[in-house]
Amino acid sequence: MTRVLFWLALVFLVLFAIRSKIRGMQQRARAQQQQRPNPFTPPVRPQELPDAELMLCCAHCGVYYPASENVQAKGHDYCSHAHATL
Ligand SMILES: [Zn+2]
C-alpha cells in the first residue's frame, strides 16, 4: 500500500512541476510579446528629418536638381550657370 502511495505522490509531484514550468514559459512569452512592438503599426518618422526639397527640371539638360541650386535666366530654370549661359 505504501508503494502505491509513493508512486501516486511521485506522479503528482511530476505533474505539478511540469505545470509550473509551462506556466512560467507562458508568462515569459507574454512579457516578450508586450515588449515587442506591433509589426503592423507604421514606423514613427524621426522629427529630425527635414521635409523633402522641391526638385526642378533643367531647361537645358533635363536633369532634376534641388530648388535651392536653381539658376534662373530668361524666365527658365537651369541646374548651373554653365547651362543658363548656353
Ligand atoms: Zn542642366
PDB file of the backbone (N, CA, C, O) and the ligand in Angstrom, with CONECT records:
HET     ZN  A 101       1
ATOM      1  N   MET A   1       0.827  -1.215   0.000  1.00  0.00           N
ATOM      2  CA  MET A   1       0.000   0.000   0.000  1.00  0.00           C
ATOM      3  C   MET A   1       0.860   1.263   0.000  1.00  0.00           C
ATOM      4  O   MET A   1       0.565   2.238  -0.692  1.00  0.00           O
ATOM      5  N   THR A   2       1.931   1.219   0.796  1.00  0.00           N
ATOM      6  CA  THR A   2       2.816   2.401   0.849  1.00  0.00           C
ATOM      7  C   THR A   2       3.494   2.632  -0.494  1.00  0.00           C
ATOM      8  O   THR A   2       3.805   3.771  -0.842  1.00  0.00           O
ATOM      9  N   ARG A   3       3.724   1.567  -1.250  1.00  0.00           N
ATOM     10  CA  ARG A   3       4.350   1.686  -2.564  1.00  0.00           C
ATOM     11  C   ARG A   3       3.413   2.438  -3.523  1.00  0.00           C
ATOM     12  O   ARG A   3       3.860   3.286  -4.295  1.00  0.00           O
ATOM     13  N   VAL A   4       2.113   2.119  -3.467  1.00  0.00           N
ATOM     14  CA  VAL A   4       1.129   2.795  -4.321  1.00  0.00           C
ATOM     15  C   VAL A   4       1.063   4.276  -3.965  1.00  0.00           C
ATOM     16  O   VAL A   4       1.027   5.123  -4.858  1.00  0.00           O
ATOM     17  N   LEU A   5       1.045   4.598  -2.677  1.00  0.00           N
ATOM     18  CA  LEU A   5       1.019   5.996  -2.231  1.00  0.00           C
ATOM     19  C   LEU A   5       2.266   6.732  -2.687  1.00  0.00           C
ATOM     20  O   LEU A   5       2.202   7.886  -3.110  1.00  0.00           O
ATOM     21  N   PHE A   6       3.415   6.042  -2.597  1.00  0.00           N
ATOM     22  CA  PHE A   6       4.667   6.669  -3.032  1.00  0.00           C
ATOM     23  C   PHE A   6       4.599   7.022  -4.512  1.00  0.00           C
ATOM     24  O   PHE A   6       4.964   8.131  -4.903  1.00  0.00           O
ATOM     25  N   TRP A   7       4.131   6.079  -5.343  1.00  0.00           N
ATOM     26  CA  TRP A   7       4.058   6.336  -6.777  1.00  0.00           C
ATOM     27  C   TRP A   7       3.030   7.413  -7.104  1.00  0.00           C
ATOM     28  O   TRP A   7       3.262   8.232  -7.993  1.00  0.00           O
ATOM     29  N   LEU A   8       1.903   7.427  -6.404  1.00  0.00           N
ATOM     30  CA  LEU A   8       0.901   8.484  -6.611  1.00  0.00           C
ATOM     31  C   LEU A   8       1.484   9.855  -6.276  1.00  0.00           C
ATOM     32  O   LEU A   8       1.289  10.820  -7.015  1.00  0.00           O
ATOM     33  N   ALA A   9       2.200   9.930  -5.157  1.00  0.00           N
ATOM     34  CA  ALA A   9       2.806  11.204  -4.757  1.00  0.00           C
ATOM     35  C   ALA A   9       3.842  11.636  -5.787  1.00  0.00           C
ATOM     36  O   ALA A   9       3.939  12.816  -6.122  1.00  0.00           O
ATOM     37  N   LEU A  10       4.619  10.670  -6.288  1.00  0.00           N
ATOM     38  CA  LEU A  10       5.639  10.985  -7.294  1.00  0.00           C
ATOM     39  C   LEU A  10       4.995  11.515  -8.577  1.00  0.00           C
ATOM     40  O   LEU A  10       5.470  12.488  -9.163  1.00  0.00           O
ATOM     41  N   VAL A  11       3.907  10.861  -9.008  1.00  0.00           N
ATOM     42  CA  VAL A  11       3.207  11.305 -10.220  1.00  0.00           C
ATOM     43  C   VAL A  11       2.658  12.720 -10.024  1.00  0.00           C
ATOM     44  O   VAL A  11       2.770  13.556 -10.921  1.00  0.00           O
ATOM     45  N   PHE A  12       2.065  12.993  -8.856  1.00  0.00           N
ATOM     46  CA  PHE A  12       1.526  14.341  -8.597  1.00  0.00           C
ATOM     47  C   PHE A  12       2.635  15.383  -8.586  1.00  0.00           C
ATOM     48  O   PHE A  12       2.461  16.484  -9.108  1.00  0.00           O
ATOM     49  N   LEU A  13       3.777  15.038  -7.990  1.00  0.00           N
ATOM     50  CA  LEU A  13       4.896  15.980  -7.957  1.00  0.00           C
ATOM     51  C   LEU A  13       5.390  16.295  -9.375  1.00  0.00           C
ATOM     52  O   LEU A  13       5.653  17.450  -9.709  1.00  0.00           O
ATOM     53  N   VAL A  14       5.510  15.249 -10.202  1.00  0.00           N
ATOM     54  CA  VAL A  14       5.984  15.451 -11.574  1.00  0.00           C
ATOM     55  C   VAL A  14       4.986  16.310 -12.350  1.00  0.00           C
ATOM     56  O   VAL A  14       5.382  17.232 -13.064  1.00  0.00           O
ATOM     57  N   LEU A  15       3.679  16.007 -12.212  1.00  0.00           N
ATOM     58  CA  LEU A  15       2.661  16.799 -12.907  1.00  0.00           C
ATOM     59  C   LEU A  15       2.689  18.259 -12.441  1.00  0.00           C
ATOM     60  O   LEU A  15       2.558  19.171 -13.258  1.00  0.00           O
ATOM     61  N   PHE A  16       2.857  18.483 -11.142  1.00  0.00           N
ATOM     62  CA  PHE A  16       2.906  19.849 -10.609  1.00  0.00           C
ATOM     63  C   PHE A  16       4.118  20.596 -11.168  1.00  0.00           C
ATOM     64  O   PHE A  16       4.020  21.768 -11.532  1.00  0.00           O
ATOM     65  N   ALA A  17       5.265  19.904 -11.234  1.00  0.00           N
ATOM     66  CA  ALA A  17       6.482  20.537 -11.756  1.00  0.00           C
ATOM     67  C   ALA A  17       6.306  20.912 -13.228  1.00  0.00           C
ATOM     68  O   ALA A  17       6.694  22.003 -13.646  1.00  0.00           O
ATOM     69  N   ILE A  18       5.722  20.009 -14.003  1.00  0.00           N
ATOM     70  CA  ILE A  18       5.507  20.289 -15.434  1.00  0.00           C
ATOM     71  C   ILE A  18       4.554  21.465 -15.604  1.00  0.00           C
ATOM     72  O   ILE A  18       4.783  22.334 -16.444  1.00  0.00           O
ATOM     73  N   ARG A  19       3.480  21.495 -14.806  1.00  0.00           N
ATOM     74  CA  ARG A  19       2.503  22.591 -14.922  1.00  0.00           C
ATOM     75  C   ARG A  19       3.135  23.933 -14.590  1.00  0.00           C
ATOM     76  O   ARG A  19       2.925  24.915 -15.302  1.00  0.00           O
ATOM     77  N   SER A  20       3.921  23.979 -13.494  1.00  0.00           N
ATOM     78  CA  SER A  20       4.530  25.258 -13.122  1.00  0.00           C
ATOM     79  C   SER A  20       5.554  25.693 -14.168  1.00  0.00           C
ATOM     80  O   SER A  20       5.716  26.887 -14.421  1.00  0.00           O
ATOM     81  N   LYS A  21       6.245  24.725 -14.779  1.00  0.00           N
ATOM     82  CA  LYS A  21       7.216  25.057 -15.826  1.00  0.00           C
ATOM     83  C   LYS A  21       6.503  25.670 -17.046  1.00  0.00           C
ATOM     84  O   LYS A  21       6.956  26.671 -17.600  1.00  0.00           O
ATOM     85  N   ILE A  22       5.382  25.051 -17.451  1.00  0.00           N
ATOM     86  CA  ILE A  22       4.616  25.559 -18.601  1.00  0.00           C
ATOM     87  C   ILE A  22       4.074  26.954 -18.297  1.00  0.00           C
ATOM     88  O   ILE A  22       4.095  27.832 -19.160  1.00  0.00           O
ATOM     89  N   ARG A  23       3.588  27.158 -17.071  1.00  0.00           N
ATOM     90  CA  ARG A  23       3.051  28.465 -16.696  1.00  0.00           C
ATOM     91  C   ARG A  23       4.143  29.541 -16.773  1.00  0.00           C
ATOM     92  O   ARG A  23       3.895  30.650 -17.246  1.00  0.00           O
ATOM     93  N   GLY A  24       5.339  29.208 -16.309  1.00  0.00           N
ATOM     94  CA  GLY A  24       6.459  30.162 -16.370  1.00  0.00           C
ATOM     95  C   GLY A  24       6.809  30.513 -17.799  1.00  0.00           C
ATOM     96  O   GLY A  24       7.071  31.675 -18.112  1.00  0.00           O
ATOM     97  N   MET A  25       6.816  29.496 -18.683  1.00  0.00           N
ATOM     98  CA  MET A  25       7.126  29.753 -20.087  1.00  0.00           C
ATOM     99  C   MET A  25       6.073  30.649 -20.722  1.00  0.00           C
ATOM    100  O   MET A  25       6.409  31.530 -21.512  1.00  0.00           O
ATOM    101  N   GLN A  26       4.782  30.434 -20.382  1.00  0.00           N
ATOM    102  CA  GLN A  26       3.705  31.270 -20.940  1.00  0.00           C
ATOM    103  C   GLN A  26       3.851  32.713 -20.467  1.00  0.00           C
ATOM    104  O   GLN A  26       3.665  33.649 -21.245  1.00  0.00           O
ATOM    105  N   GLN A  27       4.186  32.891 -19.184  1.00  0.00           N
ATOM    106  CA  GLN A  27       4.336  34.256 -18.667  1.00  0.00           C
ATOM    107  C   GLN A  27       5.503  34.963 -19.349  1.00  0.00           C
ATOM    108  O   GLN A  27       5.410  36.150 -19.662  1.00  0.00           O
ATOM    109  N   ARG A  28       6.612  34.237 -19.585  1.00  0.00           N
ATOM    110  CA  ARG A  28       7.762  34.830 -20.260  1.00  0.00           C
ATOM    111  C   ARG A  28       7.407  35.220 -21.698  1.00  0.00           C
ATOM    112  O   ARG A  28       7.792  36.290 -22.170  1.00  0.00           O
ATOM    113  N   ALA A  29       6.665  34.339 -22.395  1.00  0.00           N
ATOM    114  CA  ALA A  29       6.273  34.631 -23.781  1.00  0.00           C
ATOM    115  C   ALA A  29       5.363  35.847 -23.826  1.00  0.00           C
ATOM    116  O   ALA A  29       5.480  36.681 -24.724  1.00  0.00           O
ATOM    117  N   ARG A  30       4.437  35.953 -22.838  1.00  0.00           N
ATOM    118  CA  ARG A  30       3.534  37.105 -22.804  1.00  0.00           C
ATOM    119  C   ARG A  30       4.323  38.395 -22.566  1.00  0.00           C
ATOM    120  O   ARG A  30       4.048  39.421 -23.189  1.00  0.00           O
ATOM    121  N   ALA A  31       5.306  38.336 -21.659  1.00  0.00           N
ATOM    122  CA  ALA A  31       6.105  39.529 -21.369  1.00  0.00           C
ATOM    123  C   ALA A  31       6.895  39.957 -22.595  1.00  0.00           C
ATOM    124  O   ALA A  31       7.004  41.151 -22.875  1.00  0.00           O
ATOM    125  N   GLN A  32       7.455  38.984 -23.340  1.00  0.00           N
ATOM    126  CA  GLN A  32       8.208  39.325 -24.550  1.00  0.00           C
ATOM    127  C   GLN A  32       7.286  39.921 -25.608  1.00  0.00           C
ATOM    128  O   GLN A  32       7.683  40.834 -26.332  1.00  0.00           O
ATOM    129  N   GLN A  33       6.044  39.404 -25.704  1.00  0.00           N
ATOM    130  CA  GLN A  33       5.100  39.901 -26.702  1.00  0.00           C
ATOM    131  C   GLN A  33       4.726  41.355 -26.409  1.00  0.00           C
ATOM    132  O   GLN A  33       4.532  42.151 -27.327  1.00  0.00           O
ATOM    133  N   GLN A  34       4.626  41.695 -25.102  1.00  0.00           N
ATOM    134  CA  GLN A  34       4.275  43.069 -24.748  1.00  0.00           C
ATOM    135  C   GLN A  34       5.425  44.011 -25.041  1.00  0.00           C
ATOM    136  O   GLN A  34       5.200  45.170 -25.391  1.00  0.00           O
ATOM    137  N   GLN A  35       6.687  43.523 -24.901  1.00  0.00           N
ATOM    138  CA  GLN A  35       7.835  44.393 -25.161  1.00  0.00           C
ATOM    139  C   GLN A  35       8.015  44.624 -26.652  1.00  0.00           C
ATOM    140  O   GLN A  35       8.423  45.711 -27.063  1.00  0.00           O
ATOM    141  N   ARG A  36       7.713  43.608 -27.479  1.00  0.00           N
ATOM    142  CA  ARG A  36       7.914  43.705 -28.917  1.00  0.00           C
ATOM    143  C   ARG A  36       6.880  44.647 -29.525  1.00  0.00           C
ATOM    144  O   ARG A  36       5.695  44.515 -29.219  1.00  0.00           O
ATOM    145  N   PRO A  37       7.280  45.591 -30.373  1.00  0.00           N
ATOM    146  CA  PRO A  37       6.285  46.471 -30.993  1.00  0.00           C
ATOM    147  C   PRO A  37       5.449  45.715 -32.005  1.00  0.00           C
ATOM    148  O   PRO A  37       5.889  44.717 -32.574  1.00  0.00           O
ATOM    149  N   ASN A  38       4.254  46.196 -32.219  1.00  0.00           N
ATOM    150  CA  ASN A  38       3.336  45.586 -33.180  1.00  0.00           C
ATOM    151  C   ASN A  38       3.902  45.756 -34.590  1.00  0.00           C
ATOM    152  O   ASN A  38       4.164  46.886 -35.003  1.00  0.00           O
ATOM    153  N   PRO A  39       4.101  44.661 -35.345  1.00  0.00           N
ATOM    154  CA  PRO A  39       4.685  44.799 -36.682  1.00  0.00           C
ATOM    155  C   PRO A  39       3.767  45.485 -37.681  1.00  0.00           C
ATOM    156  O   PRO A  39       4.211  45.855 -38.768  1.00  0.00           O
ATOM    157  N   PHE A  40       2.499  45.662 -37.336  1.00  0.00           N
ATOM    158  CA  PHE A  40       1.564  46.259 -38.278  1.00  0.00           C
ATOM    159  C   PHE A  40       1.421  47.760 -38.113  1.00  0.00           C
ATOM    160  O   PHE A  40       0.753  48.407 -38.919  1.00  0.00           O
ATOM    161  N   THR A  41       2.042  48.334 -37.072  1.00  0.00           N
ATOM    162  CA  THR A  41       1.994  49.786 -36.918  1.00  0.00           C
ATOM    163  C   THR A  41       3.118  50.390 -37.763  1.00  0.00           C
ATOM    164  O   THR A  41       4.225  49.850 -37.785  1.00  0.00           O
ATOM    165  N   PRO A  42       2.854  51.494 -38.456  1.00  0.00           N
ATOM    166  CA  PRO A  42       3.897  52.096 -39.290  1.00  0.00           C
ATOM    167  C   PRO A  42       5.024  52.640 -38.419  1.00  0.00           C
ATOM    168  O   PRO A  42       4.773  53.074 -37.295  1.00  0.00           O
ATOM    169  N   PRO A  43       6.250  52.625 -38.911  1.00  0.00           N
ATOM    170  CA  PRO A  43       7.361  53.133 -38.121  1.00  0.00           C
ATOM    171  C   PRO A  43       7.213  54.636 -37.917  1.00  0.00           C
ATOM    172  O   PRO A  43       6.757  55.361 -38.801  1.00  0.00           O
ATOM    173  N   VAL A  44       7.612  55.084 -36.725  1.00  0.00           N
ATOM    174  CA  VAL A  44       7.492  56.505 -36.413  1.00  0.00           C
ATOM    175  C   VAL A  44       8.598  57.253 -37.152  1.00  0.00           C
ATOM    176  O   VAL A  44       9.770  56.883 -37.083  1.00  0.00           O
ATOM    177  N   ARG A  45       8.205  58.310 -37.857  1.00  0.00           N
ATOM    178  CA  ARG A  45       9.184  59.082 -38.617  1.00  0.00           C
ATOM    179  C   ARG A  45       9.935  60.002 -37.675  1.00  0.00           C
ATOM    180  O   ARG A  45       9.311  60.759 -36.931  1.00  0.00           O
ATOM    181  N   PRO A  46      11.257  59.955 -37.688  1.00  0.00           N
ATOM    182  CA  PRO A  46      12.014  60.836 -36.789  1.00  0.00           C
ATOM    183  C   PRO A  46      11.741  62.293 -37.108  1.00  0.00           C
ATOM    184  O   PRO A  46      11.600  62.668 -38.273  1.00  0.00           O
ATOM    185  N   GLN A  47      11.668  63.115 -36.069  1.00  0.00           N
ATOM    186  CA  GLN A  47      11.348  64.532 -36.248  1.00  0.00           C
ATOM    187  C   GLN A  47      12.534  65.297 -36.819  1.00  0.00           C
ATOM    188  O   GLN A  47      12.359  66.393 -37.351  1.00  0.00           O
ATOM    189  N   GLU A  48      13.754  64.732 -36.716  1.00  0.00           N
ATOM    190  CA  GLU A  48      14.931  65.472 -37.175  1.00  0.00           C
ATOM    191  C   GLU A  48      15.013  65.519 -38.698  1.00  0.00           C
ATOM    192  O   GLU A  48      15.672  66.395 -39.259  1.00  0.00           O
ATOM    193  N   LEU A  49      14.340  64.569 -39.374  1.00  0.00           N
ATOM    194  CA  LEU A  49      14.444  64.529 -40.824  1.00  0.00           C
ATOM    195  C   LEU A  49      13.773  65.759 -41.439  1.00  0.00           C
ATOM    196  O   LEU A  49      12.618  66.052 -41.129  1.00  0.00           O
ATOM    197  N   PRO A  50      14.476  66.472 -42.297  1.00  0.00           N
ATOM    198  CA  PRO A  50      13.838  67.626 -42.942  1.00  0.00           C
ATOM    199  C   PRO A  50      12.855  67.153 -44.008  1.00  0.00           C
ATOM    200  O   PRO A  50      12.951  66.031 -44.507  1.00  0.00           O
ATOM    201  N   ASP A  51      11.920  68.017 -44.344  1.00  0.00           N
ATOM    202  CA  ASP A  51      10.968  67.674 -45.397  1.00  0.00           C
ATOM    203  C   ASP A  51      11.697  67.598 -46.728  1.00  0.00           C
ATOM    204  O   ASP A  51      12.759  68.195 -46.903  1.00  0.00           O
ATOM    205  N   ALA A  52      11.119  66.861 -47.661  1.00  0.00           N
ATOM    206  CA  ALA A  52      11.733  66.714 -48.975  1.00  0.00           C
ATOM    207  C   ALA A  52      11.773  68.065 -49.675  1.00  0.00           C
ATOM    208  O   ALA A  52      10.830  68.852 -49.597  1.00  0.00           O
ATOM    209  N   GLU A  53      12.884  68.317 -50.361  1.00  0.00           N
ATOM    210  CA  GLU A  53      13.046  69.594 -51.042  1.00  0.00           C
ATOM    211  C   GLU A  53      12.415  69.517 -52.432  1.00  0.00           C
ATOM    212  O   GLU A  53      12.407  68.464 -53.070  1.00  0.00           O
ATOM    213  N   LEU A  54      11.897  70.631 -52.875  1.00  0.00           N
ATOM    214  CA  LEU A  54      11.298  70.707 -54.202  1.00  0.00           C
ATOM    215  C   LEU A  54      12.381  70.494 -55.262  1.00  0.00           C
ATOM    216  O   LEU A  54      13.468  71.061 -55.155  1.00  0.00           O
ATOM    217  N   MET A  55      12.094  69.681 -56.284  1.00  0.00           N
ATOM    218  CA  MET A  55      13.051  69.398 -57.357  1.00  0.00           C
ATOM    219  C   MET A  55      12.577  70.111 -58.629  1.00  0.00           C
ATOM    220  O   MET A  55      11.388  70.119 -58.948  1.00  0.00           O
ATOM    221  N   LEU A  56      13.518  70.697 -59.332  1.00  0.00           N
ATOM    222  CA  LEU A  56      13.211  71.404 -60.582  1.00  0.00           C
ATOM    223  C   LEU A  56      13.913  70.708 -61.743  1.00  0.00           C
ATOM    224  O   LEU A  56      14.909  70.010 -61.552  1.00  0.00           O
ATOM    225  N   CYS A  57      13.387  70.904 -62.938  1.00  0.00           N
ATOM    226  CA  CYS A  57      13.951  70.287 -64.133  1.00  0.00           C
ATOM    227  C   CYS A  57      14.730  71.352 -64.911  1.00  0.00           C
ATOM    228  O   CYS A  57      14.208  72.437 -65.166  1.00  0.00           O
ATOM    229  N   CYS A  58      15.950  71.052 -65.282  1.00  0.00           N
ATOM    230  CA  CYS A  58      16.793  71.987 -66.027  1.00  0.00           C
ATOM    231  C   CYS A  58      16.230  72.134 -67.440  1.00  0.00           C
ATOM    232  O   CYS A  58      15.910  71.142 -68.095  1.00  0.00           O
ATOM    233  N   ALA A  59      16.111  73.409 -67.915  1.00  0.00           N
ATOM    234  CA  ALA A  59      15.567  73.662 -69.252  1.00  0.00           C
ATOM    235  C   ALA A  59      16.551  73.246 -70.338  1.00  0.00           C
ATOM    236  O   ALA A  59      16.155  73.059 -71.489  1.00  0.00           O
ATOM    237  N   HIS A  60      17.831  73.096 -69.989  1.00  0.00           N
ATOM    238  CA  HIS A  60      18.832  72.718 -70.990  1.00  0.00           C
ATOM    239  C   HIS A  60      19.045  71.200 -71.055  1.00  0.00           C
ATOM    240  O   HIS A  60      18.904  70.603 -72.123  1.00  0.00           O
ATOM    241  N   CYS A  61      19.384  70.575 -69.925  1.00  0.00           N
ATOM    242  CA  CYS A  61      19.752  69.152 -69.952  1.00  0.00           C
ATOM    243  C   CYS A  61      18.637  68.239 -69.447  1.00  0.00           C
ATOM    244  O   CYS A  61      18.709  67.028 -69.658  1.00  0.00           O
ATOM    245  N   GLY A  62      17.618  68.771 -68.792  1.00  0.00           N
ATOM    246  CA  GLY A  62      16.504  67.944 -68.329  1.00  0.00           C
ATOM    247  C   GLY A  62      16.755  67.220 -67.028  1.00  0.00           C
ATOM    248  O   GLY A  62      15.925  66.420 -66.597  1.00  0.00           O
ATOM    249  N   VAL A  63      17.889  67.486 -66.389  1.00  0.00           N
ATOM    250  CA  VAL A  63      18.205  66.847 -65.110  1.00  0.00           C
ATOM    251  C   VAL A  63      17.380  67.490 -64.001  1.00  0.00           C
ATOM    252  O   VAL A  63      17.171  68.703 -64.002  1.00  0.00           O
ATOM    253  N   TYR A  64      16.907  66.673 -63.047  1.00  0.00           N
ATOM    254  CA  TYR A  64      16.202  67.218 -61.880  1.00  0.00           C
ATOM    255  C   TYR A  64      17.215  67.550 -60.807  1.00  0.00           C
ATOM    256  O   TYR A  64      18.118  66.758 -60.538  1.00  0.00           O
ATOM    257  N   TYR A  65      17.076  68.713 -60.189  1.00  0.00           N
ATOM    258  CA  TYR A  65      18.027  69.189 -59.178  1.00  0.00           C
ATOM    259  C   TYR A  65      17.243  69.922 -58.093  1.00  0.00           C
ATOM    260  O   TYR A  65      16.112  70.345 -58.331  1.00  0.00           O
ATOM    261  N   PRO A  66      17.840  70.081 -56.885  1.00  0.00           N
ATOM    262  CA  PRO A  66      17.142  70.765 -55.791  1.00  0.00           C
ATOM    263  C   PRO A  66      16.870  72.221 -56.129  1.00  0.00           C
ATOM    264  O   PRO A  66      17.688  72.879 -56.773  1.00  0.00           O
ATOM    265  N   ALA A  67      15.724  72.721 -55.696  1.00  0.00           N
ATOM    266  CA  ALA A  67      15.337  74.101 -55.997  1.00  0.00           C
ATOM    267  C   ALA A  67      16.302  75.103 -55.382  1.00  0.00           C
ATOM    268  O   ALA A  67      16.404  76.230 -55.866  1.00  0.00           O
ATOM    269  N   SER A  68      17.025  74.712 -54.307  1.00  0.00           N
ATOM    270  CA  SER A  68      17.976  75.629 -53.676  1.00  0.00           C
ATOM    271  C   SER A  68      19.172  75.914 -54.594  1.00  0.00           C
ATOM    272  O   SER A  68      19.856  76.922 -54.415  1.00  0.00           O
ATOM    273  N   GLU A  69      19.434  75.027 -55.589  1.00  0.00           N
ATOM    274  CA  GLU A  69      20.559  75.225 -56.510  1.00  0.00           C
ATOM    275  C   GLU A  69      20.092  75.828 -57.835  1.00  0.00           C
ATOM    276  O   GLU A  69      20.821  75.805 -58.826  1.00  0.00           O
ATOM    277  N   ASN A  70      18.876  76.365 -57.842  1.00  0.00           N
ATOM    278  CA  ASN A  70      18.282  76.856 -59.083  1.00  0.00           C
ATOM    279  C   ASN A  70      19.001  78.107 -59.598  1.00  0.00           C
ATOM    280  O   ASN A  70      19.361  78.988 -58.818  1.00  0.00           O
ATOM    281  N   VAL A  71      19.209  78.176 -60.929  1.00  0.00           N
ATOM    282  CA  VAL A  71      19.734  79.358 -61.599  1.00  0.00           C
ATOM    283  C   VAL A  71      18.691  79.761 -62.621  1.00  0.00           C
ATOM    284  O   VAL A  71      18.391  79.014 -63.553  1.00  0.00           O
ATOM    285  N   GLN A  72      18.130  80.975 -62.431  1.00  0.00           N
ATOM    286  CA  GLN A  72      17.091  81.435 -63.359  1.00  0.00           C
ATOM    287  C   GLN A  72      17.695  82.381 -64.382  1.00  0.00           C
ATOM    288  O   GLN A  72      18.490  83.262 -64.053  1.00  0.00           O
ATOM    289  N   ALA A  73      17.294  82.175 -65.639  1.00  0.00           N
ATOM    290  CA  ALA A  73      17.737  83.063 -66.714  1.00  0.00           C
ATOM    291  C   ALA A  73      16.692  83.016 -67.817  1.00  0.00           C
ATOM    292  O   ALA A  73      16.213  81.943 -68.186  1.00  0.00           O
ATOM    293  N   LYS A  74      16.348  84.168 -68.333  1.00  0.00           N
ATOM    294  CA  LYS A  74      15.378  84.299 -69.441  1.00  0.00           C
ATOM    295  C   LYS A  74      14.053  83.593 -69.121  1.00  0.00           C
ATOM    296  O   LYS A  74      13.414  83.040 -70.016  1.00  0.00           O
ATOM    297  N   GLY A  75      13.647  83.610 -67.865  1.00  0.00           N
ATOM    298  CA  GLY A  75      12.374  83.008 -67.478  1.00  0.00           C
ATOM    299  C   GLY A  75      12.395  81.495 -67.383  1.00  0.00           C
ATOM    300  O   GLY A  75      11.342  80.882 -67.208  1.00  0.00           O
ATOM    301  N   HIS A  76      13.570  80.868 -67.495  1.00  0.00           N
ATOM    302  CA  HIS A  76      13.673  79.416 -67.393  1.00  0.00           C
ATOM    303  C   HIS A  76      14.540  79.044 -66.187  1.00  0.00           C
ATOM    304  O   HIS A  76      15.292  79.864 -65.659  1.00  0.00           O
ATOM    305  N   ASP A  77      14.411  77.789 -65.775  1.00  0.00           N
ATOM    306  CA  ASP A  77      15.194  77.271 -64.654  1.00  0.00           C
ATOM    307  C   ASP A  77      16.322  76.399 -65.199  1.00  0.00           C
ATOM    308  O   ASP A  77      16.114  75.578 -66.092  1.00  0.00           O
ATOM    309  N   TYR A  78      17.535  76.594 -64.639  1.00  0.00           N
ATOM    310  CA  TYR A  78      18.697  75.805 -65.070  1.00  0.00           C
ATOM    311  C   TYR A  78      19.395  75.226 -63.843  1.00  0.00           C
ATOM    312  O   TYR A  78      19.275  75.734 -62.729  1.00  0.00           O
ATOM    313  N   CYS A  79      20.138  74.130 -64.097  1.00  0.00           N
ATOM    314  CA  CYS A  79      20.817  73.449 -62.987  1.00  0.00           C
ATOM    315  C   CYS A  79      22.123  74.138 -62.625  1.00  0.00           C
ATOM    316  O   CYS A  79      22.607  73.978 -61.504  1.00  0.00           O
ATOM    317  N   SER A  80      22.708  74.903 -63.546  1.00  0.00           N
ATOM    318  CA  SER A  80      24.002  75.552 -63.265  1.00  0.00           C
ATOM    319  C   SER A  80      24.133  76.815 -64.122  1.00  0.00           C
ATOM    320  O   SER A  80      23.367  77.023 -65.064  1.00  0.00           O
ATOM    321  N   HIS A  81      25.119  77.655 -63.779  1.00  0.00           N
ATOM    322  CA  HIS A  81      25.369  78.852 -64.567  1.00  0.00           C
ATOM    323  C   HIS A  81      25.804  78.494 -65.978  1.00  0.00           C
ATOM    324  O   HIS A  81      25.475  79.206 -66.927  1.00  0.00           O
ATOM    325  N   ALA A  82      26.537  77.405 -66.128  1.00  0.00           N
ATOM    326  CA  ALA A  82      27.017  76.981 -67.455  1.00  0.00           C
ATOM    327  C   ALA A  82      25.841  76.696 -68.375  1.00  0.00           C
ATOM    328  O   ALA A  82      25.850  77.102 -69.537  1.00  0.00           O
ATOM    329  N   HIS A  83      24.812  75.988 -67.859  1.00  0.00           N
ATOM    330  CA  HIS A  83      23.649  75.678 -68.704  1.00  0.00           C
ATOM    331  C   HIS A  83      22.785  76.908 -68.924  1.00  0.00           C
ATOM    332  O   HIS A  83      22.103  76.999 -69.945  1.00  0.00           O
ATOM    333  N   ALA A  84      22.795  77.862 -67.993  1.00  0.00           N
ATOM    334  CA  ALA A  84      21.988  79.078 -68.162  1.00  0.00           C
ATOM    335  C   ALA A  84      22.573  79.946 -69.265  1.00  0.00           C
ATOM    336  O   ALA A  84      21.833  80.633 -69.969  1.00  0.00           O
ATOM    337  N   THR A  85      23.910  79.924 -69.426  1.00  0.00           N
ATOM    338  CA  THR A  85      24.547  80.756 -70.451  1.00  0.00           C
ATOM    339  C   THR A  85      24.534  80.110 -71.822  1.00  0.00           C
ATOM    340  O   THR A  85      24.714  80.798 -72.827  1.00  0.00           O
ATOM    341  N   LEU A  86      24.325  78.810 -71.885  1.00  0.00           N
ATOM    342  CA  LEU A  86      24.318  78.113 -73.199  1.00  0.00           C
ATOM    343  C   LEU A  86      23.054  78.410 -73.986  1.00  0.00           C
ATOM    344  O   LEU A  86      22.887  77.911 -75.099  1.00  0.00           O
TER     345      LEU A  86
HETATM  346 ZN    ZN A 101      21.330  71.433 -66.813  1.00  0.00          ZN2+
END
